[in-house]
């Protein structure tokens, strides 16, 4: 299960983010099986979804980004974050995070949750961010 987290977006940014997510929810994009959450919580936009695509893999007992999928859907030229940068006013000033929340059918284990902060650009970067999800949401 995955989470896109946008900290304190404006109304126009929210509309653009939701429209762009909708444009990327099909098979070649996020391959969304279910949108679990698409709401404002504490003035933050959270989009939680289940996908048939793997954005993370286990490598040496550690959960890490799966580079091919991340590049093909999220960070590559013309992909999700690049499209947001092109279509959304001041998106590059908005704190944005992409999170892995574990396997949707399993009981939540916060030890398996991984958060990456987005640096927008033509080729966006995802940098591991070491903070608990609840702290991020409530900050």
Number of C-alpha atoms within 10 A of each C-alpha: 23 26 20 20 25 23 19 17 21 16 9 10 20 18 13 18 24 14 12 17 20 13 12 19 17 13 12 12 19 26 17 20 14 13 15 14 13 14 13 16 12 12 14 21 24 20 20 21 21 20 21 12 17 16 21 20 13 10 10 7 7 10 15 15 20 14 14 13 18 20 18 16 21 26 24 20 16 17 20 23 28 20 22 22 18 14 14 17 14 13 20 16 10 17 16 22 21 22 21 20 21 20 15 12 8 8 8 12 10 12 9 12 18 22 23 20 17 23 19 21 17 16 15 20 18 18 13 16 14 11 12 13 16 9 8 14 16 10 9
